[in-house]
Amino acid sequence: MKKKAWYWFVFCLALQGAVATPSVATTQKPVISVAQMNKASDTYQPIIEQRYFVFVLELLKKDWLHQSGKSSLGMERWSWRDFMRWPTPSLLYAVRIKKSRFAIGGGIGFSTLQYSFKSDKKENFTLRKKGKNNTEYGAIDSEDLGGDNWGLIQPSAVKYSQWNVSYMDFLLGMRFNSVLEQSREGVHVWLGGKLGVRLASATTIGYEAHDAISSLYRDNDFNLNRFAFSGQIGIGYRFVGLIGSYTFTPLFSDGVLRERDSTTCGAIKPYSVSFYLTC
């Protein structure tokens, strides 16, 4: 009897162990409130380009001259020929200020000035260098047309007269982008300055000969200042924009003498507006 009772006792223990539910440790999922979710979204930090390059290509540009004296150079205010020039590139490297929308940028580029001289019914005009610190503005004569070719090219054959100057520029300024995480999206603004180093300057006289338009190209420094310091301001959207510049230094080192009335022009300073593409 005792042996049988022992068997029942062992059987009950085994049965209890088989049907007993083991205790499993469970972890409670955290509950995130709406306020915590909003706070997390407010602290989201997008990936920002801390440093980036900007390439600018000026396509259409118009230049004018600010002349302070009573005597001035006769330039066309609007001429379609002034837009006929090669595009000029610039490359900037910008560094953001503490991951803000503002960046400090510097770079190098090229620029040109191009002007068309006014003409009347009888005469066309040009620039000529007479000597050191002696630049003259006057009517086109045989010397301007090639001397020995005076019998072949008459003043009445002259169709236009132009003058252009080219520079290498060193740029420095501040750039603003409306889109923080994309430097090439949205609205951008540029405010800065540039130091131009003159590379070349020349006059071009276009004339008609044998039912065709030809040109005389004369390379000369015309006593221009070697350096030109300018201020710039520009605004654009995505890959297009407009930029204006004003040169604070006089264009000529010692003024220009008007041949017609023997008066000297005052300080002559260029200013420009141009349309550009950027990427």
HELIX and SHEET records of a PDB file:
HELIX    1   1 LYS A    2  VAL A   19  1                                  18    
HELIX    2   2 VAL A   34  ASP A   42  1                                   9    
HELIX    3   3 TRP A   80  PHE A   83  5                                   4    
HELIX    4   4 ASP A  148  GLY A  151  5                                   4    
HELIX    5   5 PRO A  155  ALA A  157  5                                   3    
SHEET    1   A 9 ALA A 212  ASP A 219  0                                        
SHEET    2   A 9 VAL A 187  ALA A 209 -1                                        
SHEET    3   A 9 VAL A 158  ASN A 177 -1                                        
SHEET    4   A 9 PHE A 102  SER A 116 -1                                        
SHEET    5   A 9 THR A  88  ARG A  96 -1                                        
SHEET    6   A 9 ARG A  51  GLN A  67 -1                                        
SHEET    7   A 9 ILE A 268  THR A 278 -1                                        
SHEET    8   A 9 VAL A 240  THR A 247 -1                                        
SHEET    9   A 9 PHE A 227  TYR A 237 -1                                        
SHEET    1   B 3 PHE A 125  GLY A 131  0                                        
SHEET    2   B 3 ASN A 134  ALA A 139 -1                                        
SHEET    3   B 3 LEU A 257  ARG A 258  1                                        
END                                                                             
